[in-house]
Amino acid sequence: MSEELFERYLRNELDEDGARELSAILAGEEGARDFAAFVQEWTLLGEAARQRVAAADRAGSRRIRKIRPARETASKAWIGWAAGLVAAAAFMIALATPGSLPPKEEKQTVRVEPPAPALAEEPRPAPATPPSPPPPPAPPRSEPERAPLPPPAPRVETPTPPAPAPPPPREKVPETRPEPEKKVARSVLALLGRVQGDIQILSPVGRRKAVAGEGLGADEGVDAAGSGSHATLDFPDGSRIELGADTSVEKLVEKQGKRGLALSRGSIAATVTKQAAGRSLTVTTAHAEVTVIGTQFSLSALPDSSRLEVREGRVLLRRLPDGASIEVSAGHLAVAAKGVKLESKPIVYTKEFPVAADTSISGADPSRAFGAEEQLEVDGDETEGKKIYGLLRWDFSELPAGAVVKSAVVTLYVVDASQGVGYSFYEMRRAWSEAEATWRLAATGSPWRSAGARSPAERGSEALGTLAPRTKGEVRILLNPAAEGLIQSWIRLPASNHGFVIANDNNTDGFKFYSRESSHADRRPRLTLTYTLSAK
């Protein structure tokens, strides 16, 4: 602690900063000891000054001084100075005791003017006397004797109390910090495969944009909004559910091996791996509940009904809310709706096939291959050696083995019409090459048995459909039941499929149509099948 601060404190001239500084010093053990030492030192100085003043007063009463007034004035000044010191020391001691600092008063500076020294009396003229020996010189006028300042009292060192014994060591308690909130591991029930269009994940806390490969947990779902949106859900066991356009699947759950989800709108196509004992997949709509053990099926949720179609296996359909149920086998469908009989019916599928190979063989140009031509011609010229036939073949390998053909329609786009009696479709019984077939050859190095493939071993004799292209544009030819049976055999034995030949030896007015080399895809030959699936 500085003496300057202590003196400012004695003069009551501490400002707010000084008061805070003194408070901070007194708050510490070492500062408190320094403050007590200052108080003790100034107390001793005051007491010594008082004693010296008292002793001087007693001695002065016995002395004869020339200038009495000056002595008395000086004595009074010493008394005032000593009394001030004593009062300041007492005030300081009082303030040193625990308590708050004295309230700050308006700073005032009191100046004490020392009393003016008394004027010495002028010596009076002595009466005339006979000359006498000169008197001894008068002693010089002495100033009032000032009491010397008391010597500084020796600083009494306040004995430092012995340091208290350290407290017994407390058992160290490990610092505990709040652990960060642990995220509960989320069980993933399915993964998002293909994502196209506006796909959103539905969860109990809201919606978020879906990302391919994202996992779906319990009570989550998928919404495919709009006609261009599609998505797939892949399950750990290999099962897959495809969401059609504008479809919403909600509340994906799995309990004790039994999975479930809700189809609120739209349609799904599912391929469910055969489930182990005790496991299944259940899909619910507003009108029905479908339980699957292992199959391929599609389910559509409409505003007033639900439609189930089964491709493979068997599915149990239960209508809500009355609980009526029916088992639907492969190739069959059932509709759950209010007021509609719950029954299983065969599904009729429709599929369009583009032509796989087409060409013409011409007796008028027997060595020429027409497989790369954009337009093909058919003509039954009256001249025997100048007839032109058309060859076409379709690939039906994409059809399931259990497909049952119900109808077949061939579509051609006619470029040059014919006014004759028409042309017929016949079975081709021998393989041929689109790029190499000519009037003479089925393929390079492989001649026809009869030029123009007219041998019974190479061409059937039964007409399978009739074409009378009297106008230009698209022409549809419905093939007869014999053709349906022929296509059915091709589905069972794909290697026997050699396609059709279009011919009529008695029609002298030919026609032309676009081939599969046409730059217009919608003008290329195609065949549309309707079929059902046999139950397994």
C-alpha positions as CSV (number, residue, x, y, z in Angstrom):
1,M,0.0,0.0,0.0
2,S,1.4,3.4,-1.0
3,E,1.9,6.3,1.5
4,E,0.4,8.7,-0.9
5,L,-2.9,6.7,-0.9
6,F,-2.8,6.5,2.9
7,E,-2.2,10.3,3.2
8,R,-5.1,11.0,0.8
9,Y,-7.3,8.8,3.0
10,L,-6.2,10.7,6.1
11,R,-7.1,14.0,4.4
12,N,-10.4,12.6,3.3
13,E,-9.5,13.3,-0.3
14,L,-10.2,9.9,-1.7
15,D,-12.2,9.9,-4.9
16,E,-14.3,6.9,-6.1
17,D,-11.3,5.3,-7.8
18,G,-9.2,5.7,-4.7
19,A,-11.9,4.3,-2.5
20,R,-12.2,1.3,-4.8
21,E,-8.4,0.8,-4.7
22,L,-8.3,1.0,-0.9
23,S,-11.3,-1.4,-0.6
24,A,-9.4,-3.8,-2.9
25,I,-6.3,-3.6,-0.8
26,L,-8.2,-4.2,2.5
27,A,-9.8,-7.2,1.0
28,G,-6.5,-9.0,0.8
29,E,-4.6,-10.3,3.9
30,E,-1.3,-8.6,2.9
31,G,-3.0,-5.3,2.2
32,A,-4.9,-5.4,5.6
33,R,-1.6,-6.0,7.4
34,D,0.1,-3.0,5.6
35,F,-2.9,-0.8,6.5
36,A,-2.7,-1.8,10.1
37,A,1.1,-1.0,10.2
38,F,0.4,2.5,8.8
39,V,-2.2,3.1,11.4
40,Q,0.0,1.9,14.2
41,E,3.0,4.0,13.0
42,W,0.9,7.2,12.7
43,T,-0.7,6.5,16.1
44,L,2.7,6.3,17.8
45,L,3.8,9.5,16.0
46,G,0.8,11.3,17.3
47,E,1.3,10.1,20.8
48,A,5.0,11.1,20.8
49,A,4.1,14.5,19.5
50,R,1.5,15.0,22.2
51,Q,4.0,14.0,24.9
52,R,6.7,16.4,23.5
53,V,4.2,19.3,23.4
54,A,3.1,18.7,27.0
55,A,6.7,18.6,28.1
56,A,7.5,21.8,26.3
57,D,4.6,23.5,27.9
58,R,5.7,22.5,31.4
59,A,9.3,23.7,30.7
60,G,8.1,27.0,29.1
61,S,6.2,28.0,32.2
62,R,9.4,28.1,34.2
63,R,11.4,30.0,31.6
64,I,11.6,33.7,31.3
65,R,11.4,34.7,27.7
66,K,11.6,38.1,26.2
67,I,8.9,37.7,23.8
68,R,6.0,36.1,25.7
69,P,3.4,36.5,23.0
70,A,5.4,34.6,20.4
71,R,6.0,31.7,22.8
72,E,2.4,31.4,23.7
73,T,1.4,31.5,20.0
74,A,3.9,28.9,19.1
75,S,2.8,26.6,21.9
76,K,-0.8,26.9,20.8
77,A,0.2,26.1,17.2
78,W,2.0,22.9,18.3
79,I,-1.0,21.9,20.4
80,G,-3.3,22.3,17.4
81,W,-1.0,20.4,15.2
82,A,-0.7,17.5,17.6
83,A,-4.4,17.5,18.3
84,G,-5.0,17.2,14.6
85,L,-2.7,14.3,14.3
86,V,-4.4,12.5,17.2
87,A,-7.8,13.1,15.7
88,A,-6.7,11.9,12.3
89,A,-5.1,8.8,13.9
90,A,-8.3,8.1,15.9
91,F,-10.4,8.6,12.8
92,M,-8.1,6.3,10.9
93,I,-8.2,3.6,13.5
94,A,-12.0,3.7,13.5
95,L,-12.1,3.4,9.8
96,A,-9.6,0.5,9.9
97,T,-12.2,-1.6,11.7
98,P,-14.3,-3.8,9.4
99,G,-17.0,-1.8,7.7
100,S,-17.7,0.3,4.7
101,L,-15.6,3.3,3.7
102,P,-16.8,6.7,4.8
103,P,-19.2,8.3,2.4
104,K,-17.6,10.5,0.0
105,E,-18.2,14.2,0.8
106,E,-17.7,17.1,-1.5
107,K,-14.0,17.7,-1.7
108,Q,-13.0,20.7,0.3
109,T,-9.5,22.0,1.0
110,V,-9.0,23.7,4.3
111,R,-6.0,25.8,4.7
112,V,-4.8,26.6,8.1
113,E,-2.9,29.9,8.2
114,P,-0.3,30.0,10.9
115,P,-0.6,32.8,13.4
116,A,1.5,35.9,12.6
117,P,4.5,36.2,14.9
118,A,4.1,38.9,17.6
119,L,6.1,42.1,17.0
120,A,9.0,42.7,19.5
121,E,8.7,45.8,21.7
122,E,10.9,48.7,20.8
123,P,13.5,49.3,23.5
124,R,12.7,52.4,25.6
125,P,15.5,55.1,25.8
126,A,17.3,54.8,29.1
127,P,17.4,57.8,31.4
128,A,20.5,59.9,31.3
129,T,23.0,58.6,33.8
130,P,26.5,59.3,34.4
131,P,28.7,57.5,32.1
132,S,29.3,54.1,33.2
133,P,31.1,51.2,31.8
134,P,29.4,49.9,28.8
135,P,27.0,47.1,29.6
136,P,27.7,43.7,28.4
137,P,26.2,43.0,25.0
138,A,22.6,41.9,25.2
139,P,22.1,38.4,24.2
140,P,20.6,38.1,20.8
141,R,16.8,37.8,20.5
142,S,15.9,34.3,20.6
143,E,13.2,32.9,18.5
144,P,10.6,30.8,20.2
145,E,12.1,27.4,20.5
146,R,10.3,24.9,18.3
147,A,9.9,21.4,19.5
148,P,11.9,19.2,17.2
149,L,9.9,16.8,15.2
150,P,9.7,13.5,16.9
151,P,11.9,10.9,15.4
152,P,10.0,8.4,13.4
153,A,8.9,5.6,15.6
154,P,10.3,2.3,14.8
155,R,7.9,0.4,12.6
156,V,6.5,-2.3,14.6
157,E,6.2,-5.4,12.6
158,T,3.0,-7.1,13.2
159,P,3.8,-10.7,13.9
160,T,2.4,-12.8,11.1
161,P,0.1,-15.4,12.6
162,P,1.2,-18.9,11.8
163,A,-0.4,-20.2,8.7
164,P,-3.3,-22.3,9.5
165,A,-2.9,-26.0,9.0
166,P,-4.0,-27.0,5.5
167,P,-7.4,-28.6,5.5
168,P,-7.5,-32.3,5.1
169,P,-7.4,-33.1,1.4
170,R,-10.9,-33.5,0.1
171,E,-11.7,-36.4,-2.1
172,K,-11.3,-35.3,-5.6
173,V,-14.6,-35.4,-7.3
174,P,-14.2,-35.8,-11.0
175,E,-15.6,-32.9,-12.9
176,T,-18.9,-33.8,-14.4
177,R,-19.8,-32.2,-17.7
178,P,-23.1,-32.6,-19.3
179,E,-22.7,-35.2,-21.9
180,P,-23.9,-34.2,-25.4
181,E,-27.2,-35.6,-26.3
182,K,-26.8,-38.9,-27.9
183,K,-28.6,-39.5,-31.1
184,V,-30.6,-42.7,-30.9
185,A,-29.5,-45.0,-33.6
186,R,-32.3,-45.2,-36.2
187,S,-33.3,-48.6,-37.6
188,V,-33.3,-48.4,-41.3
189,L,-36.2,-50.5,-42.8
190,A,-35.7,-49.7,-46.5
191,L,-33.5,-47.7,-48.9
192,L,-34.6,-45.3,-51.6
193,G,-33.4,-46.7,-54.9
194,R,-34.3,-44.8,-58.1
195,V,-35.6,-41.3,-57.5
196,Q,-37.1,-39.3,-60.3
197,G,-39.1,-36.0,-60.1
198,D,-40.5,-34.4,-57.0
199,I,-39.9,-37.1,-54.3
200,Q,-40.3,-36.2,-50.6
201,I,-39.7,-38.2,-47.4
202,L,-42.6,-38.2,-45.0
203,S,-41.8,-38.4,-41.3
204,P,-43.6,-37.6,-38.0
205,V,-41.7,-34.3,-37.8
206,G,-42.4,-33.1,-41.4
207,R,-41.3,-33.5,-45.0
208,R,-37.9,-33.3,-46.6
209,K,-36.4,-33.7,-50.0
210,A,-35.5,-37.3,-50.8
211,V,-32.1,-38.4,-52.0
212,A,-31.3,-41.7,-53.7
213,G,-29.7,-44.1,-51.3
214,E,-31.3,-42.5,-48.2
215,G,-32.6,-44.9,-45.5
216,L,-36.2,-44.9,-44.3
217,G,-37.0,-45.6,-40.6
218,A,-40.1,-46.5,-38.7
219,D,-43.2,-44.4,-39.4
220,E,-41.6,-42.7,-42.4
221,G,-42.8,-42.8,-46.0
222,V,-42.4,-41.5,-49.5
223,D,-44.4,-39.1,-51.6
224,A,-44.0,-39.0,-55.4
225,A,-45.9,-35.9,-56.4
226,G,-46.9,-35.3,-60.0
227,S,-47.1,-37.3,-63.2
228,G,-43.3,-37.4,-63.8
229,S,-42.3,-38.7,-60.3
230,H,-41.2,-42.3,-59.6
231,A,-39.3,-44.0,-56.9
232,T,-38.3,-47.4,-55.6
233,L,-38.0,-48.8,-52.1
234,D,-35.4,-51.6,-51.6
235,F,-35.6,-53.9,-48.6
236,P,-32.8,-55.8,-47.0
237,D,-34.2,-59.2,-48.1
238,G,-34.2,-58.2,-51.8
239,S,-37.8,-57.2,-52.0
240,R,-38.6,-54.1,-54.0
241,I,-41.6,-51.7,-54.2
242,E,-41.9,-49.4,-57.2
243,L,-44.0,-46.2,-56.7
244,G,-45.9,-45.0,-59.7
245,A,-46.7,-41.4,-60.6
246,D,-48.5,-39.3,-58.0
247,T,-48.2,-42.0,-55.3
248,S,-47.9,-41.7,-51.6
249,V,-46.7,-44.5,-49.2
250,E,-46.8,-43.9,-45.5
251,K,-46.1,-45.4,-42.0
252,L,-43.4,-47.9,-42.8
253,V,-43.2,-50.3,-39.8
254,E,-41.6,-53.6,-38.9
255,K,-42.6,-55.6,-35.8
256,Q,-41.5,-59.1,-35.0
257,G,-40.5,-59.8,-38.6
258,K,-43.8,-58.4,-40.1
259,R,-43.4,-55.4,-42.2
260,G,-46.2,-53.0,-43.1
261,L,-46.9,-49.8,-45.0
262,A,-49.9,-47.7,-46.0
263,L,-50.7,-46.7,-49.6
264,S,-52.8,-43.5,-49.3
265,R,-53.0,-42.8,-53.0
266,G,-51.6,-43.9,-56.4
267,S,-50.2,-47.3,-57.3
268,I,-47.3,-49.6,-56.4
269,A,-45.7,-52.6,-58.1
270,A,-44.1,-55.0,-55.6
271,T,-41.7,-57.9,-56.0
272,V,-41.6,-59.6,-52.6
273,T,-39.0,-62.2,-51.9
274,K,-40.4,-65.4,-50.4
275,Q,-40.6,-64.8,-46.7
276,A,-39.4,-67.0,-44.0
277,A,-41.8,-68.6,-41.6
278,G,-43.5,-65.9,-39.4
279,R,-42.5,-63.1,-41.8
280,S,-44.8,-61.2,-44.2
281,L,-45.5,-57.8,-45.8
282,T,-48.8,-56.1,-45.3
283,V,-50.0,-53.1,-47.4
284,T,-53.1,-51.3,-46.4
285,T,-55.3,-48.8,-48.2
286,A,-58.5,-47.0,-47.3
287,H,-60.5,-50.0,-48.6
288,A,-58.4,-53.1,-48.2
289,E,-55.5,-54.9,-46.5
290,V,-53.1,-57.0,-48.6
291,T,-50.9,-59.6,-46.9
292,V,-48.0,-61.0,-48.9
293,I,-45.6,-63.9,-48.1
294,G,-43.7,-63.9,-51.4
295,T,-45.0,-62.8,-54.8
296,Q,-45.1,-60.1,-57.4
297,F,-48.1,-57.8,-57.4
298,S,-49.4,-54.3,-58.0
299,L,-51.8,-52.4,-55.9
300,S,-53.7,-49.2,-56.8
301,A,-55.5,-46.9,-54.3
302,L,-58.3,-45.0,-55.9
303,P,-60.7,-42.6,-54.2
304,D,-63.5,-45.1,-54.1
305,S,-61.7,-48.5,-54.5
306,S,-58.5,-50.5,-54.3
307,R,-57.3,-52.8,-57.1
308,L,-54.9,-55.7,-56.6
309,E,-53.2,-57.6,-59.5
310,V,-51.0,-60.6,-58.7
311,R,-48.3,-61.7,-61.2
312,E,-46.7,-64.5,-59.2
313,G,-47.6,-66.3,-56.0
314,R,-50.7,-65.8,-54.0
315,V,-51.9,-62.8,-52.0
316,L,-54.6,-62.6,-49.3
317,L,-56.9,-59.6,-49.8
318,R,-59.1,-58.4,-46.9
319,R,-61.7,-55.8,-47.5
320,L,-62.1,-53.0,-45.0
321,P,-64.0,-52.4,-42.9
322,D,-66.2,-55.5,-43.1
323,G,-63.2,-57.9,-43.1
324,A,-64.4,-60.0,-46.1
325,S,-61.3,-61.7,-47.6
326,I,-60.2,-63.6,-50.8
327,E,-57.1,-65.3,-52.0
328,V,-55.8,-63.9,-55.3
329,S,-53.5,-66.1,-57.3
330,A,-51.0,-65.2,-60.1
331,G,-52.5,-63.7,-63.2
332,H,-55.7,-62.6,-61.3
333,L,-57.0,-59.4,-59.9
334,A,-59.6,-58.3,-57.3
335,V,-61.3,-55.0,-56.6
336,A,-62.2,-54.0,-53.0
337,A,-64.9,-51.4,-53.0
338,K,-68.2,-50.7,-51.3
339,G,-71.1,-52.5,-53.1
340,V,-68.8,-54.5,-55.4
341,K,-68.5,-58.2,-55.2
342,L,-65.2,-59.3,-53.9
343,E,-63.9,-61.9,-56.4
344,S,-60.7,-63.0,-58.2
345,K,-60.7,-62.5,-62.0
346,P,-58.0,-63.1,-64.6
347,I,-55.9,-60.1,-65.5
348,V,-55.7,-59.0,-69.1
349,Y,-52.4,-57.4,-69.9
350,T,-51.5,-55.4,-73.0
351,K,-48.0,-55.1,-74.4
352,E,-46.6,-53.6,-77.6
353,F,-43.6,-55.1,-79.4
354,P,-41.5,-53.3,-82.0
355,V,-40.6,-55.3,-85.0
356,A,-37.2,-57.1,-84.6
357,A,-36.4,-57.7,-88.3
358,D,-38.0,-56.9,-91.6
359,T,-37.2,-57.1,-95.3
360,S,-38.5,-57.9,-98.8
361,I,-37.5,-60.6,-101.3
362,S,-38.2,-59.8,-105.0
363,G,-38.4,-62.1,-108.0
364,A,-37.8,-59.0,-110.1
365,D,-34.4,-58.5,-108.5
366,P,-33.6,-62.0,-107.1
367,S,-30.1,-61.2,-105.8
368,R,-30.8,-58.0,-104.0
369,A,-31.2,-57.7,-100.2
370,F,-33.7,-55.0,-99.0
371,G,-33.1,-55.2,-95.3
372,A,-31.6,-51.7,-95.1
373,E,-34.4,-50.0,-97.0
374,E,-36.7,-47.5,-95.3
375,Q,-39.7,-48.7,-97.3
376,L,-40.6,-52.3,-98.2
377,E,-42.9,-53.5,-101.0
378,V,-45.3,-56.4,-101.4
379,D,-46.8,-57.3,-104.8
380,G,-48.4,-60.3,-106.5
381,D,-47.4,-59.6,-110.1
382,E,-49.0,-61.6,-112.9
383,T,-45.6,-62.6,-114.1
384,E,-44.5,-65.6,-112.1
385,G,-40.9,-64.6,-111.6
386,K,-41.6,-61.0,-110.5
387,K,-43.6,-61.4,-107.3
388,I,-42.4,-59.6,-104.1
389,Y,-43.0,-60.9,-100.5
390,G,-42.6,-59.1,-97.2
391,L,-40.9,-60.8,-94.2
392,L,-41.4,-59.6,-90.5
393,R,-40.4,-61.1,-87.1
394,W,-41.1,-60.0,-83.5
395,D,-39.3,-61.0,-80.3
396,F,-41.6,-62.2,-77.5
397,S,-38.9,-63.2,-75.0
398,E,-39.9,-60.5,-72.6
399,L,-43.2,-62.2,-71.9
400,P,-43.5,-64.4,-68.8
401,A,-43.6,-68.1,-69.3
402,G,-47.1,-68.3,-68.1
403,A,-48.5,-65.7,-70.5
404,V,-51.7,-66.7,-72.3
405,V,-52.3,-64.8,-75.5
406,K,-55.8,-63.4,-75.9
407,S,-55.3,-61.2,-79.0
408,A,-52.7,-60.0,-81.5
409,V,-52.8,-56.9,-83.7
410,V,-50.2,-55.9,-86.3
411,T,-49.8,-52.2,-87.2
412,L,-48.3,-51.0,-90.5
413,Y,-47.9,-47.5,-91.9
414,V,-48.9,-47.7,-95.6
415,V,-47.0,-45.4,-98.0
416,D,-48.5,-46.7,-101.3
417,A,-52.0,-48.1,-101.1
418,S,-53.4,-51.1,-103.0
419,Q,-56.8,-51.5,-104.6
420,G,-56.6,-55.2,-105.0
421,V,-58.2,-58.0,-103.0
422,G,-55.6,-57.8,-100.2
423,Y,-52.7,-59.8,-98.8
424,S,-52.4,-62.4,-96.1
425,F,-50.0,-63.3,-93.2
426,Y,-48.5,-66.8,-93.2
427,E,-46.1,-68.5,-90.9
428,M,-42.4,-68.5,-91.8
429,R,-40.9,-71.9,-90.9
430,R,-37.3,-71.3,-91.7
431,A,-34.8,-68.8,-90.2
432,W,-33.7,-65.9,-92.4
433,S,-31.3,-63.0,-92.2
434,E,-32.6,-59.4,-92.5
435,A,-29.4,-58.2,-94.0
436,E,-28.8,-61.1,-96.3
437,A,-32.1,-62.6,-97.4
438,T,-32.9,-62.4,-101.2
439,W,-35.3,-64.2,-103.5
440,R,-32.8,-67.0,-103.8
441,L,-31.1,-67.0,-100.4
442,A,-32.4,-67.2,-96.8
443,A,-28.9,-66.1,-95.8
444,T,-25.5,-66.0,-97.3
445,G,-24.6,-69.5,-98.3
446,S,-28.1,-70.8,-97.4
447,P,-30.5,-70.9,-100.4
448,W,-34.2,-71.4,-100.1
449,R,-35.5,-74.8,-101.0
450,S,-37.7,-73.1,-103.4
451,A,-37.0,-69.6,-104.7
452,G,-39.1,-67.0,-102.9
453,A,-39.4,-69.4,-99.8
454,R,-42.5,-71.0,-101.3
455,S,-41.8,-74.5,-100.1
456,P,-44.2,-75.9,-97.5
457,A,-41.2,-76.5,-95.3
458,E,-40.4,-72.8,-95.4
459,R,-43.8,-71.2,-95.4
460,G,-47.2,-72.2,-93.9
461,S,-50.3,-72.4,-96.0
462,E,-52.8,-71.2,-93.4
463,A,-53.7,-67.5,-93.6
464,L,-53.3,-65.9,-90.2
465,G,-54.7,-62.5,-91.0
466,T,-55.7,-60.4,-94.0
467,L,-54.5,-56.9,-95.0
468,A,-56.3,-54.7,-97.6
469,P,-54.4,-51.4,-97.6
470,R,-56.7,-49.2,-99.7
471,T,-55.7,-46.0,-98.0
472,K,-52.4,-44.5,-96.9
473,G,-51.5,-44.2,-93.3
474,E,-51.7,-46.5,-90.3
475,V,-53.4,-49.8,-90.8
476,R,-54.2,-52.3,-88.1
477,I,-54.6,-56.0,-88.8
478,L,-56.3,-58.3,-86.3
479,L,-54.7,-61.7,-86.5
480,N,-57.0,-64.8,-86.1
481,P,-57.0,-67.4,-83.3
482,A,-54.6,-69.6,-85.4
483,A,-52.1,-66.7,-85.2
484,E,-52.7,-66.4,-81.4
485,G,-51.9,-70.1,-81.0
486,L,-48.8,-69.7,-83.2
487,I,-47.5,-66.9,-81.0
488,Q,-48.3,-68.9,-77.9
489,S,-46.0,-71.7,-79.2
490,W,-43.3,-69.1,-79.9
491,I,-43.6,-68.0,-76.3
492,R,-43.1,-71.6,-75.1
493,L,-40.3,-72.3,-77.7
494,P,-38.6,-69.0,-78.7
495,A,-36.3,-70.9,-81.2
496,S,-39.3,-71.8,-83.4
497,N,-40.2,-68.1,-83.9
498,H,-39.3,-67.2,-87.5
499,G,-42.0,-64.6,-88.0
500,F,-44.5,-64.0,-90.8
501,V,-44.5,-63.6,-94.5
502,I,-47.0,-61.3,-96.3
503,A,-48.0,-62.5,-99.7
504,N,-50.7,-63.0,-102.3
505,D,-49.8,-64.5,-105.7
506,N,-53.1,-63.5,-107.2
507,N,-53.1,-59.7,-106.3
508,T,-51.6,-57.7,-109.1
509,D,-51.7,-54.4,-107.2
510,G,-49.0,-54.1,-104.7
511,F,-48.4,-51.7,-101.7
512,K,-45.5,-50.2,-99.8
513,F,-45.1,-49.6,-96.0
514,Y,-42.4,-48.2,-93.7
515,S,-39.8,-50.6,-92.3
516,R,-38.0,-50.4,-89.0
517,E,-35.3,-48.3,-90.6
518,S,-37.8,-45.4,-90.9
519,S,-36.7,-42.2,-89.2
520,H,-40.2,-41.9,-87.7
521,A,-40.4,-44.3,-84.8
522,D,-44.2,-44.2,-84.7
523,R,-44.4,-45.4,-88.4
524,R,-42.3,-48.6,-87.8
525,P,-44.1,-52.0,-87.8
526,R,-45.3,-53.2,-84.3
527,L,-47.4,-55.9,-82.8
528,T,-49.7,-55.5,-79.8
529,L,-50.6,-58.5,-77.6
530,T,-53.2,-58.8,-74.9
531,Y,-52.6,-61.8,-72.6
532,T,-53.3,-63.2,-69.2
533,L,-51.1,-65.1,-66.8
534,S,-51.8,-68.7,-65.9
535,A,-52.1,-69.5,-62.2
536,K,-49.0,-71.2,-60.6
